[in-house]
Amino acid sequence: MAMNRRAFLSFGKKAVNQSPWQTFCQRVIRSVKGNFHDYGETEGYGAASVTVERLADALHLQALCAEYDTAMVLDGVSIRENVIGRSCLSVRLDSSLSQVEPLGENACLAQPGARAGQLLELGYMQFAHVPADLSLSHWLASPDYHDARPGFTHTSGLERIHVMFADGKTAVLGGFGVNDESPLSIPGLQRIIPNLFELLREDDVEWSLGLGRWPFAYRLDALKAMNADINLARLFLGHKGTLVWAQEMVIRKMPAPPAVLPSQAELSEEERERLVYSITHVEGRVKGLFDPSGLFLYLDECF
């Protein structure tokens, strides 16, 4: 069909006049299968939500968020007003991403959209005090449902986790010890792991291992063989979606829920005073190791 002169001159004009945010939204719609909603721009920063129906969609979203300086946010852990200095994309998990595959009688491979109630029905008693409709992705991100005592991250039952890092690379993390150096074969972790153990040896962090409650947002105590073997997966318990994107998890059945939750144990005034600087320093270092560009949220942007 022939194009008239007016149509020819205006062809592509709309695309030229689009803002970077509008272009970002269009590319998300083209790249990801799932419902998308654009909430518009405020003071130059946009906000939108998307529901993903495939685990692989996280990789597409990471690439676009990195290109357009947009925070990739696990739905429900923050609001657009909390996100500072960049746009934000809230990512929801479709109900189809809730498969649970048995791995023998005492463990399973679960997708991030699986619900706590699903696992409780299968005999995973660590979910007895977790809201039944809470997804595993939110369970992992929230500190409210994990044993706060140093050295007790194993009560979660989390054994291995398939994660996407902020740079888009993926890896399966879990037990790590003398006879298992596989994490060191992952290029990014060759730098991160020694730094994590260096942090663990700092005076205030070592001292924290003897407290009644772990004071840091990131579970460095999972890297200390206290009541269980070292496990890198458990570092992310309660990370509020600020370090990695969870894809799948291997979870082992536990006979009971965690004995101590964060709301049931508090630091004394003396302990808080000692840790004022250390908390900011340690949490900043860990965040910088995993997500130096701020693709995911920062802790002070979360609820």
Backbone hydrogen bonds, N-H to C=O, Kabsch-Sander energy under -0.5 kcal/mol:
donor,donor_aa,acceptor,acceptor_aa,energy
4,N,2,A,-0.5
8,F,4,N,-2.5
9,L,5,R,-2.4
10,S,6,R,-1.8
11,F,7,A,-0.9
11,F,8,F,-0.6
13,K,10,S,-2.1
14,K,10,S,-0.5
16,V,12,G,-1.9
17,N,13,K,-1.9
18,Q,15,A,-1.0
23,T,19,S,-2.1
24,F,20,P,-2.6
25,C,21,W,-2.5
26,Q,22,Q,-2.1
27,R,23,T,-2.2
28,V,24,F,-2.3
29,I,25,C,-2.3
30,R,26,Q,-1.9
31,S,27,R,-1.8
32,V,28,V,-2.4
34,G,32,V,-0.8
37,H,49,S,-2.7
39,Y,37,H,-0.6
39,Y,47,A,-2.6
42,T,45,Y,-2.9
45,Y,42,T,-1.7
47,A,40,G,-1.4
48,A,88,C,-1.6
49,S,37,H,-2.4
50,V,90,S,-2.5
51,T,35,N,-2.5
52,V,50,V,-0.6
52,V,92,R,-2.9
53,E,33,K,-0.9
57,D,54,R,-1.4
58,A,55,L,-1.4
59,L,56,A,-1.1
60,H,56,A,-1.0
61,L,57,D,-2.5
62,Q,58,A,-2.3
63,A,59,L,-1.8
64,L,60,H,-1.9
65,C,61,L,-3.1
66,A,62,Q,-2.5
67,E,63,A,-1.9
68,Y,64,L,-2.2
69,D,66,A,-0.8
70,T,65,C,-2.6
71,A,87,S,-3.1
72,M,295,L,-2.8
73,V,71,A,-0.8
73,V,89,L,-2.9
75,D,91,V,-2.3
77,V,74,L,-1.7
82,N,79,I,-1.8
83,V,79,I,-0.7
83,V,80,R,-0.9
87,S,69,D,-1.0
88,C,46,G,-2.0
89,L,71,A,-3.1
90,S,48,A,-3.1
90,S,88,C,-0.5
91,V,73,V,-3.4
91,V,89,L,-0.5
92,R,50,V,-3.2
92,R,90,S,-0.6
94,D,52,V,-2.6
94,D,92,R,-0.5
97,L,94,D,-2.0
98,S,96,S,-1.2
101,E,109,L,-3.2
103,L,107,A,-3.1
108,C,251,I,-1.9
109,L,101,E,-3.0
110,A,108,C,-0.6
110,A,249,M,-3.2
111,Q,99,Q,-2.5
113,G,97,L,-2.0
114,A,111,Q,-1.7
116,A,134,L,-2.4
117,G,132,A,-2.6
118,Q,115,R,-0.6
119,L,115,R,-1.5
120,L,116,A,-2.4
121,E,117,G,-2.0
122,L,118,Q,-0.9
123,G,120,L,-1.6
124,Y,119,L,-2.4
125,M,123,G,-1.4
125,M,254,M,-1.3
127,F,124,Y,-1.7
128,A,125,M,-1.9
130,V,127,F,-1.4
134,L,131,P,-1.9
136,L,114,A,-2.1
137,S,112,P,-2.2
139,W,135,S,-2.5
140,L,136,L,-2.8
141,A,137,S,-1.7
142,S,138,H,-2.1
145,Y,142,S,-0.7
146,H,143,P,-1.2
148,A,260,V,-1.5
152,F,149,R,-1.8
155,T,152,F,-1.5
156,S,153,T,-1.7
157,G,154,H,-1.6
159,E,250,V,-3.1
160,R,250,V,-1.3
161,I,173,L,-2.5
162,H,248,E,-3.0
163,V,161,I,-0.7
163,V,171,A,-2.7
164,M,245,W,-2.5
165,F,169,K,-3.4
166,A,290,F,-0.7
168,G,165,F,-2.0
171,A,163,V,-1.9
173,L,161,I,-2.9
173,L,171,A,-0.6
176,F,230,I,-1.7
177,G,180,D,-0.8
180,D,177,G,-1.3
184,L,181,E,-1.4
185,S,182,S,-2.0
186,I,183,P,-1.6
189,L,186,I,-0.8
190,Q,186,I,-1.3
190,Q,187,P,-0.6
191,R,187,P,-0.6
191,R,188,G,-0.9
192,I,188,G,-1.6
193,I,189,L,-2.4
195,N,191,R,-1.0
196,L,192,I,-2.1
197,F,193,I,-2.2
198,E,194,P,-1.8
199,L,195,N,-2.2
200,L,196,L,-2.1
201,R,197,F,-1.0
201,R,198,E,-0.5
202,E,199,L,-1.6
206,E,202,E,-2.9
207,W,203,D,-2.6
208,S,204,D,-1.6
209,L,205,V,-0.9
209,L,206,E,-0.8
210,G,207,W,-1.7
211,L,208,S,-1.7
214,W,148,A,-3.4
219,R,235,L,-1.8
220,L,218,Y,-2.2
222,A,219,R,-1.8
223,L,220,L,-2.1
224,K,221,D,-1.5
226,M,224,K,-1.6
226,M,228,A,-0.6
227,N,151,G,-0.5
231,N,222,A,-2.2
232,L,174,G,-2.5
234,R,231,N,-0.6
235,L,232,L,-1.3
236,F,233,A,-1.4
237,L,234,R,-1.4
238,G,140,L,-3.7
239,H,140,L,-0.6
239,H,236,F,-2.1
240,K,141,A,-2.5
242,T,239,H,-1.5
245,W,164,M,-2.5
246,A,244,V,-0.5
247,Q,162,H,-3.1
248,E,162,H,-1.2
249,M,110,A,-2.4
250,V,160,R,-2.9
251,I,108,C,-2.2
251,I,249,M,-0.6
252,R,157,G,-3.3
253,K,106,N,-2.8
264,Q,261,L,-2.4
265,A,262,P,-1.3
272,R,268,S,-2.5
273,E,269,E,-2.4
274,R,270,E,-2.0
275,L,271,E,-1.5
276,V,272,R,-0.8
276,V,273,E,-0.7
279,I,275,L,-2.9
280,T,276,V,-1.0
281,H,277,Y,-2.5
282,V,278,S,-3.3
283,E,279,I,-2.4
284,G,280,T,-1.9
285,R,281,H,-2.1
286,V,282,V,-2.3
287,K,283,E,-2.3
288,G,284,G,-2.3
289,L,285,R,-1.7
290,F,286,V,-2.0
291,D,287,K,-3.1
294,G,291,D,-1.2
297,L,241,G,-0.7
301,E,298,Y,-2.1
302,C,298,Y,-0.5
302,C,299,L,-1.3
303,F,77,V,-2.1
